[in-house]
Amino acid sequence: MRNPFYDRKFSAAYAIIWGIIMISQILSLILFANATVHSAIIQSIIENVSFAAMGFGIWYVVKYNIGPERSIKALLIFFLSGLLVVLIWMGFNLIVENLIERLSNGLFVFERSHLFQFTAGVFIFSIIALSYRLLILFHNYNEKAKSEEKLKTLLTESKLNTLKAYINPHFLFNSLNSVNSLITTNPEEAREMLVNLSEYFRYSLKQKDINFISLEDEMHYTQTYFEIEKLRFGDKIETKIKLDENAGKYKIPVMILQPLFENVIKHAVSESLFTINLSFSAKLIDQSLVITMTNNYDEESISKRGTGIGLSATAERLQLIYGTKNLLNYSKKDGIFKVVLEIPYQKENL
């Protein structure tokens, strides 16, 4: 969140509040300190305008030193900064007011109590700091609400697009054509493909209200899809899967692996004349789940087709879920395409 002074509405409200404070101080000096009208006005302007101007800098003191994850050192810096602000303010007022008293030859006489001024300064600093902290919390809450709403929309679109992608003529016709050709040549494989298709669609429909799923269940779902494609492409796909102990129980976002496997099919297997070797591994590192996928590819074909939008959509979805960037990274070098996906630790895991 940037400094709220850049917002016109905030600046206007800030000026109005300080105007009210100035009027209150003027009346107090006149009624309770027997100050003259001119002296009360000048003193109020000096003391309030100077503190109001310091409010711009107080924002950064609060932003970078106050929060649930701040260290004791940061809090100490905040309190010392607050004390320094008040002392600077008092010193500035004293110098300016003394100068005006001397230059006016007694026309202006200011009523001062250093203890009262220090107490008032600490109080005003605390109110300003609290107001800024509330602004930050309110801003963070709004941002989180927006992210959750965007995530919900993205997840819904992801699930719908997944269903649309595979319950459409292209996927269904390819699968049924494969079944049709297998009926005469290999009835057992045709039956296996129909069972996989049925299980895949049934599983897809069951995930509409689920946000997280164990890795082993997600792998079962994804492998079902992959088995269908393997029956289509035959020996063009070879897979090697390795899951560390306890990794299978780790909770991951539902359908997060689908685009990764789909990417291999679309941009490697379907475009290659040779066998694609896919390696999939999942291991726990510092309580986070790290998933690595590598596969060879035809360098000429992938350079023309790109890597698809599936990976970028998956990266965006991970960022929205966990609030952290760079949870998905990929690279291609020497005919090898590599994807590394990190699932941060959450309380429901392990």
C-alpha positions in Angstrom: 0.0 0.0 0.0 1.4 3.4 -1.0 1.3 6.5 1.2 -2.3 7.6 1.6 -1.4 11.2 1.1 -1.3 10.5 -2.6 -5.1 10.0 -2.4 -7.0 13.2 -2.7 -9.9 12.1 -0.5 -7.6 11.1 2.3 -5.6 14.4 2.1 -8.9 16.3 2.2 -10.2 14.4 5.2 -6.8 14.8 6.9 -6.8 18.5 6.4 -10.4 18.8 7.7 -9.5 16.9 10.9 -6.5 19.1 11.6 -8.6 22.1 10.9 -11.0 21.0 13.6 -8.1 20.3 16.0 -6.7 23.8 15.3 -10.1 25.5 16.0 -10.4 23.5 19.3 -6.9 24.5 20.4 -7.6 28.2 19.6 -10.8 28.1 21.7 -9.0 26.3 24.5 -6.1 28.8 24.6 -8.5 31.8 24.6 -11.0 30.4 27.2 -8.7 28.5 29.6 -5.2 30.1 29.1 -6.3 33.7 28.7 -4.4 34.0 25.4 -5.2 36.8 23.0 -7.0 35.8 19.8 -4.0 36.6 17.6 -1.6 34.7 19.8 -3.9 31.7 20.0 -4.3 31.6 16.2 -0.6 31.8 15.5 0.4 29.3 18.2 -2.3 26.8 16.9 -1.1 27.2 13.3 2.5 26.6 14.2 2.0 23.6 16.4 -0.7 21.8 14.3 0.6 22.5 10.8 4.1 21.3 11.8 2.7 18.0 13.3 0.3 17.6 10.4 3.2 17.9 8.0 5.2 15.3 10.0 2.2 12.9 9.5 3.5 12.2 5.9 6.7 10.7 7.3 5.0 8.9 10.3 3.3 6.7 7.6 6.6 5.1 6.7 7.5 4.6 10.4 4.2 2.6 10.9 4.3 0.7 7.6 7.8 -0.7 8.0 7.9 -1.2 11.8 4.4 -2.3 12.9 2.7 -5.6 12.1 2.1 -9.1 13.3 5.4 -10.4 11.9 7.6 -7.5 12.9 10.6 -8.2 15.2 11.2 -6.7 18.6 13.9 -4.6 17.0 11.4 -3.1 14.6 9.0 -2.2 17.4 11.8 -0.6 19.4 12.6 1.5 16.3 9.0 2.5 16.1 8.8 3.7 19.7 12.1 5.5 19.4 11.0 7.1 16.2 7.8 8.2 17.8 9.8 9.8 20.7 12.1 11.5 18.2 9.2 12.9 16.2 7.6 14.4 19.3 10.9 15.9 20.5 11.7 17.4 17.1 8.2 18.8 17.0 8.5 20.4 20.4 11.9 21.8 19.5 10.7 23.3 16.3 7.7 24.9 18.0 9.9 26.4 20.8 12.4 27.9 18.3 9.7 29.4 16.0 7.5 30.7 18.8 10.4 32.3 20.6 11.5 33.9 17.4 8.0 35.3 16.8 7.8 36.6 20.3 11.1 38.5 20.0 10.3 39.9 16.5 6.9 41.1 17.6 8.2 43.0 20.6 5.7 41.4 22.9 2.7 41.6 20.5 2.4 37.8 20.5 2.8 35.9 23.8 2.4 32.1 23.7 1.2 30.0 26.5 3.4 26.9 26.8 3.6 23.9 29.1 6.4 21.5 28.0 4.9 18.5 29.9 1.4 19.2 28.4 2.9 19.6 24.9 4.9 16.4 25.3 1.9 14.5 26.4 -0.2 15.9 23.6 2.5 15.1 21.1 2.7 11.5 22.2 -1.1 11.2 22.2 -1.4 12.7 18.7 1.4 10.5 17.4 -0.3 7.4 18.8 -3.6 8.4 17.2 -2.0 9.0 13.8 0.0 5.7 14.0 -3.2 3.8 15.0 -5.1 5.3 12.1 -2.4 4.4 9.7 -2.3 0.8 11.0 -6.1 0.5 10.6 -5.8 1.8 7.1 -3.2 -0.8 6.3 -5.3 -3.6 7.8 -8.4 -2.4 5.9 -6.4 -2.3 2.7 -4.9 -5.8 3.3 -8.4 -7.1 4.0 -9.8 -5.7 0.8 -6.8 -7.0 -1.2 -7.3 -10.5 0.4 -11.0 -10.4 -0.4 -10.3 -9.4 -4.0 -7.7 -12.2 -4.3 -10.0 -14.8 -2.8 -12.8 -13.7 -5.2 -10.4 -13.8 -8.1 -9.1 -17.2 -7.0 -12.7 -18.5 -6.7 -13.4 -17.3 -10.2 -10.2 -18.7 -11.6 -10.8 -22.0 -9.9 -14.3 -22.2 -11.2 -13.1 -21.3 -14.7 -10.2 -23.8 -14.4 -12.6 -26.6 -13.5 -15.1 -25.7 -16.2 -12.3 -25.4 -18.8 -11.0 -28.7 -17.7 -14.4 -30.3 -18.2 -14.9 -28.4 -21.5 -11.5 -29.4 -22.7 -12.2 -33.1 -22.4 -15.9 -33.4 -22.8 -15.7 -31.8 -26.2 -15.8 -33.3 -29.7 -12.0 -33.2 -30.2 -11.1 -35.1 -27.1 -14.1 -37.4 -27.1 -13.9 -38.2 -30.8 -10.2 -39.0 -30.6 -10.8 -41.3 -27.7 -13.8 -43.0 -29.3 -11.9 -43.4 -32.6 -9.1 -45.0 -30.6 -11.6 -47.3 -28.9 -13.2 -48.1 -32.3 -9.9 -49.1 -33.8 -9.0 -51.1 -30.8 -12.2 -53.1 -30.7 -11.1 -55.3 -33.6 -7.4 -55.3 -33.0 -7.2 -55.3 -29.2 -10.6 -55.6 -27.4 -9.1 -55.7 -24.0 -7.4 -52.3 -24.5 -10.6 -50.9 -25.9 -12.4 -52.0 -22.8 -9.7 -50.5 -20.6 -9.9 -47.2 -22.4 -13.7 -47.0 -21.9 -13.3 -47.8 -18.2 -10.7 -45.0 -17.9 -12.9 -42.6 -19.8 -15.8 -43.3 -17.5 -13.7 -43.1 -14.4 -12.1 -39.8 -15.6 -15.4 -38.0 -16.3 -16.9 -39.3 -13.0 -14.0 -38.1 -11.0 -14.0 -34.7 -12.8 -17.6 -34.1 -11.9 -17.0 -35.0 -8.2 -14.3 -32.3 -7.8 -16.7 -29.3 -8.4 -17.0 -28.4 -4.7 -13.4 -29.4 -3.6 -10.5 -27.0 -3.3 -7.7 -29.2 -1.9 -7.0 -32.9 -2.4 -4.2 -35.3 -1.4 -1.4 -35.7 -3.9 -2.1 -39.4 -4.2 -5.7 -38.8 -5.1 -4.8 -36.1 -7.6 -2.2 -38.4 -9.1 -4.8 -41.1 -9.5 -7.0 -38.6 -11.4 -4.2 -37.3 -13.5 -2.8 -40.7 -14.3 -6.3 -41.8 -15.4 -6.2 -39.0 -18.0 -2.7 -39.9 -18.9 -3.5 -43.6 -19.4 -6.2 -42.6 -21.9 -3.6 -40.6 -23.8 -1.1 -43.4 -23.6 -3.5 -45.8 -25.2 -3.9 -43.3 -28.0 -0.2 -42.6 -28.5 1.1 -46.0 -27.5 4.9 -46.3 -27.3 5.4 -42.6 -27.8 5.0 -42.0 -24.0 7.1 -43.5 -21.2 6.5 -42.4 -17.7 8.6 -42.7 -14.5 6.9 -41.6 -11.2 8.5 -41.4 -7.8 6.8 -40.1 -4.7 8.7 -39.7 -1.4 7.3 -41.3 1.7 4.4 -39.2 3.2 4.3 -37.0 0.1 1.1 -38.8 -1.0 -0.9 -37.4 1.9 0.2 -33.8 1.3 -2.7 -31.6 0.4 -2.5 -29.7 -3.0 -5.0 -27.6 -4.9 -7.4 -29.8 -6.9 -6.6 -30.2 -10.6 -3.3 -28.4 -10.2 -1.3 -31.2 -12.0 -3.7 -31.6 -14.9 -2.2 -28.7 -16.9 1.3 -30.0 -16.4 0.5 -33.4 -17.9 -1.7 -31.8 -20.6 1.3 -29.6 -21.6 3.4 -32.7 -22.2 0.7 -34.3 -24.4 0.0 -31.2 -26.4 3.5 -29.8 -26.9 5.7 -32.9 -26.8 4.0 -36.2 -27.5 1.6 -35.0 -30.2 4.4 -33.2 -32.1 7.2 -35.7 -31.7 8.2 -38.6 -33.9 10.2 -40.3 -31.2 9.4 -41.5 -27.7 8.8 -38.9 -25.0 10.2 -39.9 -21.6 8.3 -38.2 -18.8 9.8 -38.2 -15.3 7.6 -37.1 -12.3 8.9 -36.8 -8.7 7.5 -35.3 -5.5 9.5 -34.8 -2.3 9.1 -32.9 0.9 11.7 -30.1 1.5 11.4 -28.0 4.6 7.8 -29.1 5.0 7.0 -27.8 1.5 6.1 -30.2 -1.4 8.4 -29.9 -4.4 7.1 -31.5 -7.6 9.5 -31.8 -10.5 8.5 -32.9 -14.1 11.0 -33.4 -16.9 10.5 -34.6 -20.4 12.4 -34.6 -23.7 10.8 -32.8 -26.7 11.3 -32.0 -30.4 13.1 -28.6 -30.2 11.8 -27.4 -33.6 8.1 -28.2 -32.9 8.0 -26.7 -29.4 9.7 -23.6 -30.6 6.8 -23.1 -33.0 4.0 -24.0 -30.7 5.3 -22.5 -27.4 4.5 -24.0 -24.0 0.8 -23.1 -23.9 -1.3 -21.0 -21.4 -1.7 -23.9 -19.0 1.5 -23.2 -17.1 0.9 -19.5 -16.8 -2.6 -20.1 -15.5 -1.3 -22.6 -13.0 1.4 -20.2 -11.8 -1.3 -17.4 -11.3 -3.6 -19.8 -9.5 -0.8 -20.8 -7.1 0.1 -17.2 -6.4 -3.6 -16.4 -5.6 -3.9 -19.4 -3.3 -0.6 -19.0 -1.3 0.1 -15.3 -1.8 3.6 -16.1 -3.1 5.2 -15.6 -6.5 7.5 -18.0 -8.4 5.9 -21.2 -7.0 6.0 -22.6 -10.6 9.1 -22.3 -12.8 10.0 -24.0 -16.0 13.0 -24.2 -18.3 14.0 -25.8 -21.6 17.5 -26.7 -22.4 19.3 -29.2 -24.6 16.0 -30.9 -25.6 14.7 -31.2 -22.0 11.7 -29.4 -20.7 11.6 -29.1 -16.9 8.8 -27.8 -14.6 9.3 -27.3 -10.8 6.3 -26.6 -8.7 6.3 -25.8 -5.0 3.3 -26.3 -2.7 4.0 -24.3 0.6 3.2 -25.9 4.0 -0.3 -25.4 5.4 -1.8 -26.5 8.7 -3.8 -29.3 7.1 -0.7 -30.9 5.7 1.4 -33.5 7.5 
